[in-house]
């Protein structure tokens, strides 16, 4: 791209690399890969999930599970390239289902796009690199949807193990293995106070949303805050009926602005009432355009005091430290 962008009217000195969801994980991961530094000058990871790398043990175990799902032995790895694509997708689904049912939060991260800790591309865990201030110093627009996982997908709720894991006792037991039982219970109490009418499953969903999406995004914003190089946003559309749930897709239009399109998730298997039909939220957002053009967004950069965040809802507002109590409950945790 650096070699050819000028031929298409682009400026090689103003490259903005961005992605959404799995693409956002790749976008953010570039920030901790030194070799990627010359390739871009701005970044915009949209709704990235926590940058978790699989250690050697999990890499080997997941590889064994994929081969077993294909009916292959451990020495058959070289034959994967010759297998039908549909067989590989079915094996991938089998291994992902094992993750849905897993108790250990780290074992749940069985995405096909997970990173491997190989000591080459990733010399350290990305979250640790970010915490140590090693994230690439470029203007960065970053944020997430406020309720990414408010209700878990139907396929997870249909799994008895997964459903039990999302209930209070199961969720706190799993989270407590990583951050300590007392800290997990304290965070739960903060969310219960912030969302007094939410069910247990919804409290767990809100906590997981922040653990996997919001807090990792804020860690990047915080790492760039001393240099005033990050801008925080939140997609907070709730609709007029039942609470909106879903992954937000942001598509950059040819004119350079962004059209924000909500994508509805499937109804949960536990739903008993018909859902109210709502129009999709379509807002014109200038943030990616101004970040690309000027190297800054159209609101104040993120800092450790005001924590300015632009919230895209039916009304677009700029707020100081929105949901501050729940954010503070995760302080001191790398992820």
KOLVOSE-248031 format. One record per atom (N, C-alpha, C): residue in one letter; x, y, z. Coordinates in steps of 0.2 Angstrom, whole numbers, padded with zeros to 4 digits, always signed. Layout:
N
AXYZ/...
This chain:
335
X+0004-0006+0000/X+0000+0000+0000/X+0004+0006+0000/X+0010+0006+0004/X+0014+0012+0004/X+0017+0013-0003/X+0018+0008-0007/X+0021+0009-0013/X+0016+0011-0018/X+0010+0010-0018/X+0005+0011-0023/X+0000+0016-0021/X-0001+0018-0015/X-0007+0022-0013/X-0007+0029-0017/X-0001+0032-0019/X-0001+0038-0022/X-0004+0038-0029/X-0003+0032-0032/X-0006+0031-0039/X-0014+0031-0039/X-0017+0030-0033/X-0024+0031-0032/X-0026+0037-0029/X-0022+0042-0029/X-0024+0049-0026/X-0023+0049-0018/X-0020+0044-0015/X-0019+0044-0008/X-0012+0047-0006/X-0012+0048+0001/X-0006+0051+0003/X-0002+0046+0008/X+0004+0043+0006/X+0007+0038+0010/X+0009+0040+0017/X+0009+0047+0018/X+0010+0049+0025/X+0004+0050+0029/X-0002+0049+0026/X-0008+0050+0030/X-0012+0043+0030/X-0009+0038+0031/X-0013+0031+0030/X-0016+0030+0037/X-0023+0029+0037/X-0027+0027+0043/X-0029+0019+0042/X-0026+0015+0047/X-0028+0008+0046/X-0033+0007+0052/X-0039+0003+0050/X-0044+0003+0054/X-0047-0004+0053/X-0052-0006+0058/X-0055-0012+0057/X-0061-0013+0063/X-0065-0017+0062/X-0071-0018+0066/X-0071-0025+0069/X-0072-0026+0075/X-0073-0033+0078/X-0066-0036+0078/X-0066-0042+0074/X-0060-0046+0073/X-0055-0041+0069/X-0057-0037+0065/X-0053-0033+0061/X-0050-0027+0066/X-0054-0026+0071/X-0051-0021+0076/X-0046-0024+0080/X-0046-0030+0082/X-0041-0034+0085/X-0035-0033+0081/X-0035-0034+0075/X-0029-0034+0070/X-0027-0027+0070/X-0031-0022+0070/X-0029-0015+0069/X-0025-0013+0076/X-0028-0015+0081/X-0025-0013+0088/X-0018-0017+0089/X-0018-0023+0087/X-0012-0027+0087/X-0006-0024+0084/X-0008-0021+0078/X-0002-0018+0074/X+0001-0013+0079/X-0002-0010+0083/X+0001-0005+0088/X+0006-0007+0092/X+0006-0014+0093/X+0012-0017+0098/X+0017-0021+0094/X+0016-0020+0087/X+0021-0024+0083/X+0026-0019+0080/X+0032-0018+0082/X+0036-0013+0080/X+0037-0013+0072/X+0037-0019+0069/X+0039-0019+0062/X+0033-0016+0058/X+0027-0015+0061/X+0022-0012+0057/X+0022-0004+0057/X+0026-0001+0061/X+0026+0006+0062/X+0027+0010+0056/X+0031+0008+0051/X+0032+0013+0045/X+0025+0012+0040/X+0021+0008+0042/X+0015+0007+0037/X+0009+0012+0038/X+0009+0015+0043/X+0003+0019+0044/X+0004+0025+0049/X+0000+0030+0049/X+0001+0036+0054/X-0006+0037+0058/X-0011+0034+0057/X-0017+0034+0061/X-0020+0027+0062/X-0024+0027+0067/X-0027+0020+0068/X-0035+0021+0071/X-0039+0017+0070/X-0046+0017+0072/X-0049+0010+0073/X-0047+0007+0079/X-0050+0000+0080/X-0057+0001+0083/X-0062-0002+0079/X-0069-0001+0081/X-0072-0007+0084/X-0074-0007+0091/X-0077-0013+0094/X-0072-0019+0094/X-0066-0017+0096/X-0061-0023+0097/X-0062-0027+0103/X-0061-0033+0103/X-0061-0037+0109/X-0054-0037+0112/X-0053-0040+0118/X-0047-0040+0122/X-0042-0043+0117/X-0036-0041+0117/X-0030-0043+0113/X-0027-0049+0117/X-0030-0055+0117/X-0028-0061+0120/X-0024-0065+0115/X-0018-0067+0117/X-0014-0071+0113/X-0014-0078+0117/X-0014-0083+0113/X-0014-0090+0115/X-0007-0092+0117/X-0006-0095+0123/X+0001-0097+0124/X+0002-0104+0121/X+0008-0107+0121/X+0010-0113+0118/X+0006-0119+0120/X+0004-0119+0126/X+0000-0125+0128/X-0007-0125+0125/X-0010-0119+0125/X-0017-0118+0122/X-0016-0119+0114/X-0011-0117+0111/X-0010-0118+0104/X-0010-0125+0103/X-0006-0129+0106/X-0006-0136+0105/X-0012-0140+0107/X-0016-0138+0112/X-0022-0141+0114/X-0028-0140+0109/X-0028-0133+0106/X-0033-0132+0102/X-0032-0135+0095/X-0025-0136+0093/X-0024-0139+0087/X-0026-0146+0087/X-0025-0150+0093/X-0027-0156+0094/X-0034-0157+0093/X-0038-0152+0096/X-0045-0153+0096/X-0048-0152+0089/X-0045-0148+0085/X-0046-0147+0078/X-0045-0153+0074/X-0039-0156+0075/X-0038-0162+0071/X-0042-0168+0073/X-0044-0168+0080/X-0049-0173+0082/X-0056-0173+0079/X-0058-0166+0078/X-0064-0165+0075/X-0064-0167+0068/X-0059-0167+0065/X-0058-0169+0058/X-0057-0177+0057/X-0056-0180+0063/X-0054-0187+0063/X-0047-0189+0061/X-0043-0184+0062/X-0036-0185+0061/X-0031-0185+0067/X-0026-0188+0066/X-0021-0189+0071/X-0016-0183+0072/X-0012-0183+0077/X-0008-0177+0078/X-0002-0176+0072/X-0001-0181+0068/X+0004-0180+0063/X+0001-0178+0056/X-0006-0177+0056/X-0009-0175+0050/X-0010-0168+0048/X-0006-0164+0052/X-0007-0156+0051/X-0006-0154+0044/X+0000-0157+0041/X+0001-0155+0034/X-0004-0156+0029/X-0009-0160+0031/X-0014-0162+0026/X-0020-0157+0026/X-0020-0153+0031/X-0026-0148+0031/X-0027-0144+0025/X-0022-0142+0022/X-0023-0138+0016/X-0027-0142+0010/X-0027-0148+0010/X-0030-0152+0005/X-0037-0154+0007/X-0040-0152+0013/X-0046-0154+0015/X-0051-0149+0012/X-0058-0152+0011/X-0063-0147+0009/X-0064-0141+0014/X-0065-0136+0011/X-0066-0130+0016/X-0072-0131+0021/X-0077-0134+0018/X-0083-0135+0023/X-0081-0140+0029/X-0077-0144+0028/X-0075-0149+0034/X-0071-0144+0039/X-0067-0140+0036/X-0063-0136+0041/X-0068-0131+0045/X-0073-0128+0042/X-0077-0124+0045/X-0081-0128+0051/X-0083-0134+0049/X-0087-0139+0054/X-0082-0140+0060/X-0076-0141+0059/X-0071-0143+0064/X-0070-0136+0068/X-0070-0131+0065/X-0069-0124+0069/X-0075-0123+0073/X-0081-0125+0071/X-0087-0124+0075/X-0087-0129+0081/X-0084-0135+0080/X-0084-0140+0086/X-0079-0137+0091/X-0074-0134+0089/X-0069-0131+0094/X-0072-0125+0097/X-0075-0121+0093/X-0078-0115+0096/X-0084-0117+0101/X-0087-0122+0100/X-0093-0124+0105/X-0089-0127+0111/X-0084-0130+0111/X-0080-0132+0117/X-0078-0125+0121/X-0077-0120+0118/X-0075-0114+0121/X-0081-0111+0124/X-0087-0111+0121/X-0093-0108+0124/X-0095-0112+0130/X-0093-0118+0131/X-0095-0122+0137/X-0089-0122+0142/X-0084-0119+0140/X-0078-0119+0145/X-0079-0114+0151/X-0076-0116+0157/X-0077-0112+0163/X-0072-0107+0163/X-0066-0109+0161/X-0060-0104+0162/X-0061-0099+0156/X-0061-0092+0158/X-0062-0087+0153/X-0057-0087+0148/X-0050-0089+0149/X-0045-0089+0144/X-0047-0095+0139/X-0050-0100+0141/X-0052-0106+0137/X-0058-0104+0132/X-0062-0099+0135/X-0067-0097+0131/X-0065-0093+0124/X-0059-0090+0124/X-0057-0086+0119/X-0054-0091+0113/X-0059-0094+0110/X-0057-0099+0105/X-0059-0096+0098/X-0057-0090+0097/X-0059-0087+0090/X-0055-0089+0085/X-0057-0090+0079/X-0053-0092+0073/X-0047-0087+0072/X-0049-0080+0074/X-0044-0075+0073/X-0040-0073+0079/X-0039-0078+0084/X-0035-0077+0090/X-0028-0076+0088/X-0024-0073+0092/X-0017-0072+0090/X-0013-0078+0094/X-0007-0080+0091/X-0003-0085+0095/X+0003-0081+0097/X+0005-0082+0104/X+0011-0079+0107/X+0017-0083+0104/X+0020-0081+0099/X+0025-0085+0096/X+0032-0082+0097/X+0033-0077+0101/X+0040-0074+0103/X+0043-0071+0097/X+0039-0070+0091/X+0042-0067+0085/X+0038-0061+0084/X+0032-0062+0081/X+0027-0056+0080/X+0025-0053+0086/X+0023-0057+0091/X+0021-0055+0098/X+0027-0057+0103/X+0031-0053+0105/X+0036-0054+0109/X+0034-0054+0117/X+0028-0051+0118/X+0025-0051+0124/X+0017-0051+0123/X+0014-0052+0128/X+0006-0052+0128/X+0004-0045+0126/X+0000-0044+0121/X-0002-0037+0119/X-0004-0032+0125/X-0008-0035+0129/X-0011-0031+0135/X-0005-0029+0139/X+0000-0033+0140/X+0005-0031+0144/X+0009-0026+0141/X+0010-0026+0135/X+0014-0021+0131/X+0011-0014+0131/X+0004-0014+0131/X+0000-0008+0131/X+0001-0005+0138/X+0000-0009+0143/X+0001-0007+0150/X+0008-0004+0151/X+0013-0006+0148/X+0020-0004+0149/X+0021+0002+0144/X+0016+0005+0141/X+0017+0011+0137/X+0020+0010+0130/X+0020+0004+0128/X+0023+0002+0121/X+0018+0002+0115/X+0012+0005+0116/X+0008+0006+0110/X+0010+0011+0106/X+0009+0010+0099/X+0012+0015+0094/X+0009+0022+0095/X+0013+0027+0095/X+0011+0034+0096/X+0009+0037+0090/X+0002+0035+0088/X-0001+0038+0082/X-0008+0041+0085/X-0011+0046+0081/X-0018+0047+0083/X-0022+0041+0082/X-0026+0040+0087/X-0030+0034+0088/X-0037+0035+0090/X-0042+0033+0086/X-0049+0034+0088/X-0051+0027+0090/X-0054+0026+0096/X-0055+0019+0099/X-0061+0019+0103/X-0065+0014+0103/X-0071+0013+0108/X-0074+0007+0106/X-0081+0007+0109/X-0085+0000+0108/X-0092+0002+0109/X-0096-0003+0108/X-0103-0002+0110/X-0104-0004+0117/X-0108+0000+0120/X-0109+0000+0127/X-0112-0007+0130/X-0116-0010+0126/X-0119-0016+0128/X-0118-0022+0123/X-0112-0023+0121/X-0110-0028+0116/X-0113-0035+0118/X-0112-0037+0125/X-0114-0043+0127/X-0119-0043+0132/X-0124-0038+0131/X-0129-0038+0137/X-0133-0044+0138/X-0135-0047+0132/X-0138-0054+0132/X-0133-0058+0128/X-0132-0064+0130/X-0127-0068+0126/X-0131-0071+0120/X-0127-0073+0115/X-0131-0076+0109/X-0135-0082+0111/X-0140-0083+0107/X-0144-0089+0108/X-0140-0096+0109/X-0135-0096+0105/X-0131-0103+0105/X-0128-0104+0111/X-0126-0098+0115/X-0123-0099+0121/X-0128-0100+0127/X-0134-0097+0126/X-0139-0098+0131/X-0142-0105+0131/X-0142-0108+0125/X-0144-0115+0124/X-0140-0120+0127/X-0133-0118+0129/X-0129-0123+0132/X-0129-0122+0139/X-0131-0128+0142/X-0132-0128+0150/X-0126-0125+0154/X-0120-0128+0151/X-0114-0126+0155/X-0113-0118+0154/X-0114-0116+0148/X-0113-0108+0147/X-0118-0104+0151/X-0124-0107+0151/X-0129-0103+0155/X-0127-0103+0162/X-0125-0108+0165/X-0123-0108+0172/X-0117-0104+0173/X-0113-0104+0168/X-0107-0099+0169/X-0108-0092+0169/X-0114-0090+0166/X-0116-0083+0166/X-0120-0081+0172/X-0123-0086+0176/X-0126-0084+0182/X-0121-0082+0187/X-0124-0078+0192/X-0119-0075+0196/X-0114-0079+0199/X-0115-0085+0202/X-0110-0089+0206/X-0105-0092+0201/X-0108-0094+0195/X-0103-0097+0190/X-0099-0092+0187/X-0101-0086+0186/X-0097-0080+0183/X-0092-0078+0187/X-0094-0077+0194/X-0089-0074+0199/X-0084-0079+0200/X-0086-0086+0200/X-0081-0091+0201/X-0075-0091+0196/X-0078-0090+0189/X-0073-0090+0184/X-0069-0084+0184/X-0072-0078+0185/X-0068-0072+0185/X-0063-0072+0191/X-0065-0075+0197/X-0061-0075+0202/X-0055-0078+0202/X-0055-0083+0197/X-0048-0087+0196/X-0043-0083+0193/X-0045-0077+0190/X-0040-0073+0187/X-0039-0066+0191/X-0044-0064+0194/X-0043-0057+0198/X-0044-0058+0205/X-0045-0064+0208/X-0047-0065+0215/X-0054-0064+0216/X-0057-0068+0221/X-0064-0069+0222/X-0066-0062+0225/X-0062-0059+0230/X-0065-0053+0233/X-0065-0047+0228/X-0060-0047+0223/X-0061-0041+0218/X-0067-0043+0213/X-0068-0049+0211/X-0073-0050+0207/X-0080-0049+0210/X-0081-0050+0217/X-0087-0049+0220/X-0088-0041+0221/X-0082-0038+0222/X-0083-0030+0222/X-0085-0027+0216/X-0082-0030+0210/X-0084-0027+0204/X-0092-0029+0202/X-0094-0035+0204/X-0101-0037+0203/X-0105-0032+0207/X-0104-0030+0213/X-0108-0025+0218/X-0108-0019+0214/X-0103-0016+0211/X-0103-0010+0208/X-0108-0010+0202/X-0108-0015+0198/X-0112-0016+0192/X-0119-0017+0195/X-0121-0020+0200/X-0127-0021+0203/X-0130-0015+0205/X-0126-0010+0208/X-0128-0004+0210/X-0129+0001+0204/X-0125+0000+0199/X-0126+0004+0193/X-0132+0002+0189/X-0134-0004+0189/X-0140-0007+0185/X-0144-0011+0190/X-0148-0008+0194/X-0152-0011+0199/X-0157-0016+0196/X-0160-0014+0191/X-0165-0018+0188/X-0163-0024+0183/X-0157-0024+0182/X-0154-0029+0177/X-0154-0036+0181/X-0156-0041+0176/X-0155-0048+0179/X-0148-0050+0180/X-0147-0056+0183/X-0140-0059+0184/X-0137-0060+0178/X-0140-0063+0173/X-0137-0064+0166/X-0135-0057+0163/X-0139-0052+0164/X-0138-0046+0161/X-0132-0042+0165/X-0131-0043+0171/X-0126-0040+0175/X-0119-0043+0172/X-0119-0050+0172/X-0114-0054+0169/X-0112-0051+0162/X-0117-0050+0158/X-0116-0048+0151/X-0113-0041+0151/X-0115-0037+0155/X-0112-0030+0156/X-0105-0030+0158/X-0104-0034+0163/X-0097-0035+0165/X-0092-0037+0160/X-0095-0043+0156/X-0091-0046+0151/X-0090-0041+0145/X-0095-0037+0144/X-0094-0031+0139/X-0088-0027+0140/X-0088-0025+0147/X-0083-0020+0149/X-0076-0024+0149/X-0076-0030+0152/X-0070-0033+0152/X-0066-0035+0146/X-0071-0037+0141/X-0068-0039+0134/X-0068-0033+0129/X-0072-0028+0130/X-0072-0023+0125/X-0070-0016+0127/X-0074-0013+0132/X-0073-0006+0134/X-0066-0005+0138/X-0065-0009+0143/X-0059-0008+0147/X-0052-0009+0142/X-0052-0014+0138/X-0046-0015+0134/X-0045-0009+0129/X-0051-0006+0127/X-0051+0000+0123/X-0048+0006+0127/X-0051+0007+0133/X-0048+0012+0137/X-0041+0012+0139/X-0039+0005+0140/X-0031+0005+0141/X-0027+0008+0136/X-0029+0007+0129/X-0025+0010+0124/X-0026+0017+0124/X-0032+0020+0125/X-0033+0027+0126/X-0029+0030+0131/X-0029+0026+0137/X-0025+0029+0143/X-0017+0029+0141/X-0015+0024+0137/X-0008+0024+0136/X-0006+0030+0131/X-0010+0032+0127/X-0009+0038+0123/X-0011+0044+0126/X-0014+0044+0131/X-0017+0051+0134/X-0012+0056+0136/X-0006+0054+0139/X-0001+0059+0140/X+0001+0063+0134/X+0001+0060+0128/X+0003+0063+0122/X-0003+0066+0118/X-0009+0066+0121/X-0015+0068+0118/X-0016+0066+0111/X-0016+0059+0111/X-0016+0056+0104/X-0022+0051+0103/X-0026+0051+0108/X-0032+0046+0108/X-0039+0050+0109/X-0044+0047+0105/X-0050+0050+0106/X-0055+0044+0107/X-0059+0044+0112/X-0063+0039+0115/X-0071+0040+0112/X-0074+0035+0110/X-0081+0035+0109/X-0085+0029+0112/X-0091+0030+0112/X-0095+0024+0114/X-0102+0024+0110/X-0103+0019+0107/X-0110+0018+0103/X-0115+0016+0109/X-0120+0020+0110/X-0124+0019+0116/X-0131+0018+0114/X-0133+0017+0108/X-0140+0017+0106/X-0144+0011+0110/X-0150+0013+0113/X-0154+0008+0116/X-0160+0007+0113/X-0163+0011+0109/X-0169+0010+0106/X-0175+0013+0110/X-0181+0011+0108/X-0187+0014+0112/X-0190+0008+0115/X-0189+0002+0113/X-0192-0004+0116/X-0187-0008+0121/X-0187-0015+0120/X-0182-0018+0124/X-0175-0016+0122/X-0170-0017+0127/X-0164-0014+0126/X-0160-0017+0120/X-0158-0013+0116/X-0154-0015+0110/X-0148-0019+0111/X-0147-0024+0107/X-0141-0028+0108/X-0138-0029+0102/X-0131-0029+0101/X-0128-0031+0095/X-0122-0028+0094/X-0118-0030+0089/X-0112-0028+0087/X-0113-0022+0082/X-0109-0016+0083/X-0110-0011+0079/X-0105-0011+0073/X-0108-0010+0067/X-0104-0010+0061/X-0104-0003+0059/X-0098+0000+0057/X-0097+0006+0055/X-0094+0006+0048/X-0097+0009+0043/X-0095+0008+0036/X-0093+0015+0034/X-0087+0016+0031/X-0085+0023+0029/X-0088+0024+0022/X-0091+0029+0021/X-0094+0030+0014/X-0089+0033+0010/X-0091+0033+0003/X-0086+0036-0002/X-0085+0044+0000/X-0090+0047+0003/X-0088+0054+0004/X-0083+0056+0010/X-0082+0050+0013/X-0077+0051+0019/X-0080+0051+0026/X-0086+0052+0026/X-0089+0052+0033/X-0091+0045+0034/X-0094+0043+0040/X-0095+0036+0042/X-0103+0035+0043/X-0105+0030+0040/X-0112+0028+0042/X-0112+0023+0047/X-0115+0024+0052/X-0115+0019+0058/X-0122+0015+0057/X-0121+0009+0057/X-0126+0004+0055/X-0127-0001+0061/X-0132-0001+0064/X-0133-0006+0070/X-0135-0013+0067/X-0132-0018+0069/X-0134-0025+0067/X-0137-0029+0073/X-0143-0031+0072/X-0147-0034+0078/X-0144-0041+0079/X-0144-0043+0085/X-0142-0050+0086/X-0148-0054+0086/X-0147-0061+0086/X-0153-0065+0086/X-0157-0065+0093/X-0163-0066+0093/X-0167-0066+0100/X-0164-0072+0104/X-0163-0071+0110/X-0161-0076+0115/X-0166-0081+0116/X-0163-0087+0117/X-0168-0093+0118/X-0172-0092+0124/X-0170-0088+0129/X-0174-0087+0135/X-0179-0082+0134/X-0180-0078+0128/X-0185-0073+0127/X-0192-0076+0127/X-0196-0073+0131/X-0203-0076+0131/X-0208-0071+0128/X-0206-0064+0127/X-0210-0059+0124/X-0208-0058+0117/X-0213-0056+0112/X-0211-0054+0106/X-0207-0047+0106/X-0202-0047+0102/X-0198-0041+0102/X-0201-0035+0098/X-0201-0029+0100/X-0203-0023+0097/X-0199-0022+0091/X-0202-0021+0085/X-0197-0019+0079/X-0195-0012+0079/X-0189-0011+0078/X-0186-0004+0078/X-0182-0003+0072/X-0182+0004+0070/X-0178+0005+0064/X-0171+0005+0066/X-0167+0004+0061/X-0159+0004+0062/X-0157+0011+0064/X-0152+0012+0068/X-0149+0018+0069/X-0144+0020+0064/X-0145+0025+0060/X-0141+0027+0055/X-0139+0035+0056/X-0133+0035+0059/X-0130+0042+0061/X-0124+0043+0056/X-0124+0050+0054/X-0118+0052+0051/X-0113+0054+0055/X-0107+0051+0055/X-0102+0052+0060/X-0095+0054+0057/X-0093+0060+0059/X-0087+0063+0055/X-0081+0061+0058/X-0081+0057+0063/X-0075+0055+0067/X-0069+0052+0063/X-0071+0046+0059/X-0066+0043+0055/X-0063+0048+0050/X-0067+0052+0047/X-0065+0057+0042/X-0060+0062+0044/X-0062+0065+0050/X-0057+0070+0053/X-0051+0067+0055/X-0051+0061+0058/X-0045+0058+0060/X-0040+0056+0055/X-0043+0054+0049/X-0039+0053+0043/X-0036+0059+0040/X-0041+0064+0040/X-0038+0071+0036/X-0034+0075+0041/X-0035+0076+0047/X-0032+0080+0051/X-0028+0077+0057/X-0028+0070+0058/X-0025+0067+0063/X-0028+0069+0070/X-0034+0071+0070/X-0038+0072+0076/X-0045+0071+0075/X-0049+0070+0080/X-0056+0069+0080/X-0059+0076+0082/X-0066+0077+0081/X-0069+0083+0082/X-0071+0084+0089/X-0068+0081+0094/X-0069+0082+0101/X-0063+0082+0105/X-0063+0083+0111/X-0056+0084+0115/X-0053+0077+0116/X-0047+0076+0115/X-0043+0070+0116/X-0044+0067+0123/X-0043+0061+0124/X-0044+0057+0130/X-0039+0059+0135/X-0040+0060+0141/X-0035+0061+0146/X-0037+0058+0153/X-0032+0057+0157/X-0034+0054+0164/X-0038+0057+0169/X-0040+0064+0167/X-0044+0068+0172/X-0051+0068+0169/X-0052+0071+0163/X-0059+0072+0161/X-0061+0066+0157/X-0057+0062+0154/X-0059+0056+0151/X-0065+0057+0146/X-0064+0062+0142/X-0069+0064+0137/X-0071+0059+0132/X-0077+0057+0131/X-0080+0052+0127/X-0086+0055+0123/X-0086+0053+0117/X-0091+0055+0113/X-0096+0049+0112/X-0102+0050+0114/X-0107+0045+0114/X-0112+0046+0109/X-0112+0041+0104/X-0117+0041+0099/X-0123+0037+0101/X-0129+0041+0102/X-0135+0038+0103/X-0140+0042+0099/X-0147+0041+0101/X-0152+0045+0097/X-0150+0053+0097/X-0147+0055+0102/X-0143+0061+0103/X-0136+0060+0104/X-0132+0064+0100/X-0125+0063+0101/X-0122+0068+0106/X-0118+0066+0111/X-0116+0070+0116/X-0109+0069+0118/X-0105+0074+0121/X-0099+0073+0123/X-0099+0073+0130/X-0096+0068+0134/X-0097+0067+0141/X-0090+0066+0144/X-0090+0068+0150/X-0084+0067+0154/X-0084+0060+0158/X-0080+0056+0157/X-0080+0049+0161/X-0087+0046+0162/X-0090+0044+0156/X-0097+0041+0157/X-0096+0034+0160/X-0101+0032+0164/X-0100+0026+0168/X-0094+0025+0172/X-0092+0031+0175/X-0086+0031+0178/X-0085+0026+0184/X-0091+0025+0188/X-0090+0020+0193/X-0088+0013+0191/X-0091+0011+0186/X-0090+0004+0183/X-0083+0004+0180/X-0081+0009+0177/X-0074+0010+0174/X-0069+0009+0180/X-0070+0013+0185/X-0065+0013+0191/X-0065+0006+0194/X-0070+0002+0194/X-0070-0005+0197/X-0065-0009+0194/X-0062-0008+0188/X-0057-0012+0184/X-0050-0009+0185/X-0049-0004+0189/X-0043+0000+0189/X-0038-0005+0192/X-0032-0005+0189/X-0026-0009+0191/X-0026-0016+0187/X-0031-0017+0184/X-0031-0024+0180/X-0029-0023+0173/X-0024-0027+0171/X-0022-0026+0164/X-0027-0028+0159/X-0031-0034+0161/X-0037-0036+0157/X-0041-0040+0161/
